[in-house]
Amino acid sequence: HSHSQDQAGYVVSGRIRVIVEGKSSDLGPGDSYSAPSGANHSAIALESSVVVDTFSPPREDYRRSIG
């Protein structure tokens, strides 16, 4: 998928595979990734994981969901 915000993520625990514009990276604790606005990207958990994602500008759907 893609969206109009820049996205950056930080892996707190576990392992994930992130694919940005066809380039695959396996990430673990302490690793981070970024997907520029409009870039096709996806992620899959390779094991139980905690990831913190940020979006710039903030996603309106997230803003609405937290009031």
MMTF fields as JSON, N, C-alpha, C and O atoms, coordinates in Angstrom:
{
  "mmtfVersion": "1.0.0",
  "mmtfProducer": "UNKNOWN",
  "numBonds": 267,
  "numAtoms": 268,
  "numGroups": 67,
  "numChains": 1,
  "numModels": 1,
  "chainsPerModel": [1],
  "groupsPerChain": [67],
  "chainIdList": ["A"],
  "bondAtomList": [4, 2, 8, 6, 12, 10, 16, 14, 20, 18, 24, 22, 28, 26, 32, 30, 36, 34, 40, 38, 44, 42, 48, 46, 52, 50, 56, 54, 60, 58, 64, 62, 68, 66, 72, 70, 76, 74, 80, 78, 84, 82, 88, 86, 92, 90, 96, 94, 100, 98, 104, 102, 108, 106, 112, 110, 116, 114, 120, 118, 124, 122, 128, 126, 132, 130, 136, 134, 140, 138, 144, 142, 148, 146, 152, 150, 156, 154, 160, 158, 164, 162, 168, 166, 172, 170, 176, 174, 180, 178, 184, 182, 188, 186, 192, 190, 196, 194, 200, 198, 204, 202, 208, 206, 212, 210, 216, 214, 220, 218, 224, 222, 228, 226, 232, 230, 236, 234, 240, 238, 244, 242, 248, 246, 252, 250, 256, 254, 260, 258, 264, 262],
  "bondOrderList": [1, 1, 1, 1, 1, 1, 1, 1, 1, 1, 1, 1, 1, 1, 1, 1, 1, 1, 1, 1, 1, 1, 1, 1, 1, 1, 1, 1, 1, 1, 1, 1, 1, 1, 1, 1, 1, 1, 1, 1, 1, 1, 1, 1, 1, 1, 1, 1, 1, 1, 1, 1, 1, 1, 1, 1, 1, 1, 1, 1, 1, 1, 1, 1, 1, 1],
  "groupList": [{"groupName": "HIS", "atomNameList": ["N", "CA", "C", "O"], "elementList": ["N", "C", "C", "O"], "formalChargeList": [0, 0, 0, 0], "bondAtomList": [1, 0, 2, 1, 3, 2], "bondOrderList": [1, 1, 2], "singleLetterCode": "H", "chemCompType": "L-PEPTIDE LINKING"}, {"groupName": "SER", "atomNameList": ["N", "CA", "C", "O"], "elementList": ["N", "C", "C", "O"], "formalChargeList": [0, 0, 0, 0], "bondAtomList": [1, 0, 2, 1, 3, 2], "bondOrderList": [1, 1, 2], "singleLetterCode": "S", "chemCompType": "L-PEPTIDE LINKING"}, {"groupName": "GLN", "atomNameList": ["N", "CA", "C", "O"], "elementList": ["N", "C", "C", "O"], "formalChargeList": [0, 0, 0, 0], "bondAtomList": [1, 0, 2, 1, 3, 2], "bondOrderList": [1, 1, 2], "singleLetterCode": "Q", "chemCompType": "L-PEPTIDE LINKING"}, {"groupName": "ASP", "atomNameList": ["N", "CA", "C", "O"], "elementList": ["N", "C", "C", "O"], "formalChargeList": [0, 0, 0, 0], "bondAtomList": [1, 0, 2, 1, 3, 2], "bondOrderList": [1, 1, 2], "singleLetterCode": "D", "chemCompType": "L-PEPTIDE LINKING"}, {"groupName": "ALA", "atomNameList": ["N", "CA", "C", "O"], "elementList": ["N", "C", "C", "O"], "formalChargeList": [0, 0, 0, 0], "bondAtomList": [1, 0, 2, 1, 3, 2], "bondOrderList": [1, 1, 2], "singleLetterCode": "A", "chemCompType": "L-PEPTIDE LINKING"}, {"groupName": "GLY", "atomNameList": ["N", "CA", "C", "O"], "elementList": ["N", "C", "C", "O"], "formalChargeList": [0, 0, 0, 0], "bondAtomList": [1, 0, 2, 1, 3, 2], "bondOrderList": [1, 1, 2], "singleLetterCode": "G", "chemCompType": "PEPTIDE LINKING"}, {"groupName": "TYR", "atomNameList": ["N", "CA", "C", "O"], "elementList": ["N", "C", "C", "O"], "formalChargeList": [0, 0, 0, 0], "bondAtomList": [1, 0, 2, 1, 3, 2], "bondOrderList": [1, 1, 2], "singleLetterCode": "Y", "chemCompType": "L-PEPTIDE LINKING"}, {"groupName": "VAL", "atomNameList": ["N", "CA", "C", "O"], "elementList": ["N", "C", "C", "O"], "formalChargeList": [0, 0, 0, 0], "bondAtomList": [1, 0, 2, 1, 3, 2], "bondOrderList": [1, 1, 2], "singleLetterCode": "V", "chemCompType": "L-PEPTIDE LINKING"}, {"groupName": "ARG", "atomNameList": ["N", "CA", "C", "O"], "elementList": ["N", "C", "C", "O"], "formalChargeList": [0, 0, 0, 0], "bondAtomList": [1, 0, 2, 1, 3, 2], "bondOrderList": [1, 1, 2], "singleLetterCode": "R", "chemCompType": "L-PEPTIDE LINKING"}, {"groupName": "ILE", "atomNameList": ["N", "CA", "C", "O"], "elementList": ["N", "C", "C", "O"], "formalChargeList": [0, 0, 0, 0], "bondAtomList": [1, 0, 2, 1, 3, 2], "bondOrderList": [1, 1, 2], "singleLetterCode": "I", "chemCompType": "L-PEPTIDE LINKING"}, {"groupName": "GLU", "atomNameList": ["N", "CA", "C", "O"], "elementList": ["N", "C", "C", "O"], "formalChargeList": [0, 0, 0, 0], "bondAtomList": [1, 0, 2, 1, 3, 2], "bondOrderList": [1, 1, 2], "singleLetterCode": "E", "chemCompType": "L-PEPTIDE LINKING"}, {"groupName": "LYS", "atomNameList": ["N", "CA", "C", "O"], "elementList": ["N", "C", "C", "O"], "formalChargeList": [0, 0, 0, 0], "bondAtomList": [1, 0, 2, 1, 3, 2], "bondOrderList": [1, 1, 2], "singleLetterCode": "K", "chemCompType": "L-PEPTIDE LINKING"}, {"groupName": "LEU", "atomNameList": ["N", "CA", "C", "O"], "elementList": ["N", "C", "C", "O"], "formalChargeList": [0, 0, 0, 0], "bondAtomList": [1, 0, 2, 1, 3, 2], "bondOrderList": [1, 1, 2], "singleLetterCode": "L", "chemCompType": "L-PEPTIDE LINKING"}, {"groupName": "PRO", "atomNameList": ["N", "CA", "C", "O"], "elementList": ["N", "C", "C", "O"], "formalChargeList": [0, 0, 0, 0], "bondAtomList": [1, 0, 2, 1, 3, 2], "bondOrderList": [1, 1, 2], "singleLetterCode": "P", "chemCompType": "L-PEPTIDE LINKING"}, {"groupName": "ASN", "atomNameList": ["N", "CA", "C", "O"], "elementList": ["N", "C", "C", "O"], "formalChargeList": [0, 0, 0, 0], "bondAtomList": [1, 0, 2, 1, 3, 2], "bondOrderList": [1, 1, 2], "singleLetterCode": "N", "chemCompType": "L-PEPTIDE LINKING"}, {"groupName": "THR", "atomNameList": ["N", "CA", "C", "O"], "elementList": ["N", "C", "C", "O"], "formalChargeList": [0, 0, 0, 0], "bondAtomList": [1, 0, 2, 1, 3, 2], "bondOrderList": [1, 1, 2], "singleLetterCode": "T", "chemCompType": "L-PEPTIDE LINKING"}, {"groupName": "PHE", "atomNameList": ["N", "CA", "C", "O"], "elementList": ["N", "C", "C", "O"], "formalChargeList": [0, 0, 0, 0], "bondAtomList": [1, 0, 2, 1, 3, 2], "bondOrderList": [1, 1, 2], "singleLetterCode": "F", "chemCompType": "L-PEPTIDE LINKING"}],
  "groupTypeList": [0, 1, 0, 1, 2, 3, 2, 4, 5, 6, 7, 7, 1, 5, 8, 9, 8, 7, 9, 7, 10, 5, 11, 1, 1, 3, 12, 5, 13, 5, 3, 1, 6, 1, 4, 13, 1, 5, 4, 14, 0, 1, 4, 9, 4, 12, 10, 1, 1, 7, 7, 7, 3, 15, 16, 1, 13, 13, 8, 10, 3, 6, 8, 8, 1, 9, 5],
  "groupIdList": [1, 2, 3, 4, 5, 6, 7, 8, 9, 10, 11, 12, 13, 14, 15, 16, 17, 18, 19, 20, 21, 22, 23, 24, 25, 26, 27, 28, 29, 30, 31, 32, 33, 34, 35, 36, 37, 38, 39, 40, 41, 42, 43, 44, 45, 46, 47, 48, 49, 50, 51, 52, 53, 54, 55, 56, 57, 58, 59, 60, 61, 62, 63, 64, 65, 66, 67],
  "secStructList": [7, 7, 7, 1, 1, 3, 3, 3, 3, 3, 3, 3, 3, 1, 7, 3, 3, 3, 3, 3, 6, 6, 3, 3, 3, 3, 3, 7, 6, 6, 7, 3, 3, 3, 3, 7, 6, 6, 7, 7, 3, 3, 3, 3, 3, 1, 1, 1, 7, 3, 3, 3, 3, 3, 3, 3, 1, 7, 7, 2, 2, 2, 2, 2, 2, 6, 7],
  "xCoordList": [0.841, 0.0, 0.881, 2.103, 0.263, 0.984, 0.017, -1.196, 0.56, -0.269, 0.479, 1.651, -0.202, 0.372, 1.315, 1.911, 1.465, 2.378, 3.718, 3.784, 4.77, 6.025, 5.809, 5.114, 6.403, 6.257, 7.627, 8.485, 7.841, 9.067, 8.672, 7.717, 9.401, 9.101, 10.355, 11.458, 10.167, 11.253, 10.837, 9.762, 11.689, 11.394, 11.846, 13.036, 10.881, 11.182, 11.59, 12.566, 10.836, 11.142, 10.632, 9.763, 11.184, 10.771, 11.514, 12.512, 10.988, 11.596, 10.489, 9.438, 10.737, 9.78, 10.513, 11.729, 9.753, 10.282, 9.529, 8.299, 10.27, 9.691, 10.106, 11.267, 9.144, 9.427, 9.011, 7.843, 9.984, 9.732, 10.191, 11.363, 9.226, 9.512, 10.288, 11.239, 9.872, 10.462, 11.717, 12.193, 12.275, 13.486, 13.107, 12.475, 13.492, 13.135, 14.258, 15.436, 13.872, 14.829, 14.247, 13.101, 15.034, 14.64, 15.212, 16.409, 14.346, 14.731, 14.469, 13.557, 15.287, 15.133, 15.2, 15.228, 15.227, 15.225, 16.308, 17.478, 15.882, 16.8, 16.907, 17.483, 16.361, 16.393, 15.223, 14.214, 15.376, 14.303, 14.197, 15.09, 13.101, 12.876, 12.106, 11.529, 12.103, 11.296, 10.7, 11.289, 9.514, 8.825, 8.354, 7.465, 8.927, 8.52, 7.073, 6.511, 6.498, 5.148, 5.001, 5.824, 3.947, 3.673, 4.401, 4.095, 5.366, 6.125, 5.277, 4.618, 5.297, 4.645, 5.448, 6.666, 4.755, 5.451, 4.529, 3.305, 5.15, 4.408, 5.342, 6.558, 4.739, 5.515, 4.809, 3.584, 5.61, 5.076, 5.889, 7.113, 5.195, 5.88, 6.443, 5.71, 7.725, 8.355, 8.219, 8.398, 7.899, 7.609, 6.851, 6.678, 6.403, 5.703, 6.592, 7.753, 6.041, 6.857, 6.114, 4.883, 6.887, 6.358, 7.106, 8.335, 6.332, 6.906, 6.183, 4.956, 6.937, 6.355, 6.443, 7.531, 5.274, 5.222, 4.881, 4.085, 5.491, 5.163, 4.853, 5.378, 3.99, 3.578, 3.7, 3.365, 4.181, 4.29, 3.789, 4.317, 2.774, 2.01, 1.174, 1.0, 0.65, -0.142, -1.314, -1.901, -1.644, -2.779, -4.086, -4.284, -4.967, -6.262, -7.104, -7.804, -7.058, -7.845, -7.381, -8.205, -6.093, -5.598, -6.042, -6.458, -5.955, -6.389, -7.847, -8.197, -8.702, -10.131, -10.357, -11.253, -9.557, -9.781, -9.393, -9.878, -8.524, -8.131, -8.833, -8.592, -9.696, -10.517, -9.813, -10.369],
  "yCoordList": [-1.177, 0.0, 1.233, 1.136, 2.379, 3.654, 4.675, 4.465, 5.772, 6.866, 8.174, 8.194, 9.256, 10.578, 11.079, 12.145, 10.35, 10.763, 10.03, 8.905, 10.683, 9.974, 9.086, 9.478, 7.884, 6.966, 6.518, 6.21, 6.479, 5.934, 4.995, 5.256, 3.908, 2.935, 2.516, 2.548, 2.119, 1.673, 0.341, 0.234, -0.672, -1.986, -2.012, -1.901, -2.161, -2.235, -3.651, -3.852, -4.639, -6.04, -6.903, -6.49, -8.104, -9.032, -8.789, -8.071, -9.422, -9.283, -9.079, -9.717, -8.171, -7.908, -7.875, -7.694, -8.052, -7.858, -6.675, -6.673, -5.673, -4.477, -4.455, -4.693, -4.167, -4.032, -2.627, -2.256, -1.851, -0.484, -0.414, -0.623, -0.113, -0.021, -1.239, -1.107, -2.431, -3.68, -4.129, -5.236, -3.308, -3.679, -4.229, -3.535, -5.475, -6.16, -6.04, -6.174, -5.785, -5.716, -6.435, -6.191, -7.323, -7.956, -7.125, -6.841, -6.738, -5.823, -6.442, -7.252, -6.047, -6.507, -5.341, -4.183, -5.641, -4.588, -3.527, -3.843, -2.27, -1.155, -0.704, 0.349, -1.484, -1.103, -0.18, -0.157, 0.568, 1.464, 1.432, 0.941, 1.959, 2.035, 3.298, 3.932, 3.658, 4.793, 4.487, 3.78, 5.042, 4.931, 6.327, 6.866, 6.917, 8.265, 8.312, 7.295, 9.463, 9.694, 9.104, 9.359, 8.313, 7.742, 6.454, 5.82, 6.041, 4.817, 3.582, 3.526, 2.609, 1.336, 0.615, 0.481, 0.147, -0.522, -1.488, -1.383, -2.436, -3.396, -3.919, -3.734, -4.577, -5.174, -6.441, -6.546, -7.392, -8.621, -8.958, -8.832, -9.387, -9.809, -11.207, -12.115, -11.386, -12.694, -13.454, -14.671, -12.716, -13.263, -12.184, -11.077, -12.486, -11.487, -10.247, -10.348, -9.074, -7.863, -6.65, -6.613, -5.652, -4.336, -3.331, -3.261, -2.546, -1.547, -0.229, -0.198, 0.852, 2.186, 2.863, 3.056, 3.222, 3.917, 5.381, 5.725, 6.235, 7.657, 8.091, 7.537, 9.095, 9.611, 11.129, 11.793, 11.665, 13.113, 13.524, 13.064, 14.386, 14.902, 13.787, 12.732, 14.016, 12.981, 12.527, 13.319, 11.242, 10.69, 11.142, 10.987, 11.698, 12.182, 11.05, 11.252, 9.854, 8.742, 8.357, 7.96, 8.46, 8.194, 9.293, 9.009, 10.537, 11.653, 11.499, 11.711, 11.129, 10.952, 9.808, 9.882, 8.743, 7.571, 7.815, 7.117, 8.798, 9.065, 10.292, 10.68, 10.895, 12.005, 13.288, 14.319],
  "zCoordList": [0.0, 0.0, 0.0, 0.112, -0.124, -0.007, 0.574, 0.578, 1.06, 1.557, 1.405, 1.029, 1.696, 1.415, 2.507, 2.35, 3.596, 4.667, 4.55, 4.054, 5.013, 5.24, 6.458, 7.396, 6.451, 7.577, 8.026, 7.199, 9.334, 9.904, 11.023, 11.754, 11.157, 12.197, 12.931, 12.385, 14.191, 15.069, 15.684, 16.274, 15.545, 16.1, 17.562, 17.86, 18.458, 19.89, 20.263, 20.984, 19.767, 20.048, 18.905, 18.137, 18.804, 17.762, 16.465, 16.415, 15.399, 14.076, 13.059, 13.129, 12.101, 11.029, 9.693, 9.633, 8.64, 7.28, 6.687, 6.64, 6.236, 5.625, 4.16, 3.826, 3.296, 1.868, 1.448, 1.556, 0.969, 0.504, -0.943, -1.255, -1.83, -3.263, -3.763, -4.534, -3.315, -3.792, -3.071, -3.321, -2.181, -1.455, -0.085, 0.711, 0.191, 1.423, 2.456, 2.126, 3.716, 4.818, 6.021, 6.399, 6.628, 7.88, 9.017, 9.051, 9.948, 11.023, 12.382, 12.548, 13.358, 14.731, 15.698, 15.28, 16.994, 18.018, 17.775, 17.558, 17.817, 17.607, 16.167, 15.893, 15.236, 13.821, 13.495, 14.2, 12.425, 11.994, 10.475, 9.785, 9.974, 8.533, 8.211, 9.095, 6.938, 6.503, 5.14, 4.323, 4.919, 3.633, 3.275, 3.935, 2.251, 1.87, 1.386, 0.98, 1.432, 0.928, -0.472, -1.352, -0.67, -1.978, -2.304, -3.315, -1.469, -1.735, -1.419, -0.381, -2.307, -2.013, -0.947, -1.06, 0.1, 1.188, 1.915, 1.84, 2.625, 3.436, 4.523, 4.469, 5.508, 6.59, 7.055, 7.009, 7.502, 8.064, 9.306, 9.314, 10.353, 11.569, 11.348, 10.956, 11.595, 11.5, 12.811, 12.864, 13.862, 15.19, 15.946, 15.435, 17.133, 17.932, 18.056, 18.452, 17.715, 17.613, 18.143, 18.162, 18.576, 18.913, 18.051, 18.075, 17.281, 16.384, 16.629, 16.724, 16.731, 16.862, 15.5, 14.956, 14.957, 13.671, 13.886, 14.76, 13.081, 13.092, 11.667, 10.701, 11.559, 10.255, 10.251, 11.232, 9.14, 9.013, 7.64, 6.628, 7.586, 8.722, 9.341, 8.732, 10.561, 11.23, 10.362, 9.625, 10.463, 9.705, 10.348, 11.553, 9.537, 10.044, 10.611, 11.603, 10.005, 10.534, 11.929, 12.754, 12.221, 13.567, 14.528, 15.651, 14.09, 14.937, 15.341, 16.502, 14.384, 14.681, 15.651, 16.492, 15.551, 16.392, 17.853, 18.744, 18.106, 19.493, 20.06, 21.203, 19.26, 19.752, 19.681, 20.058]
}
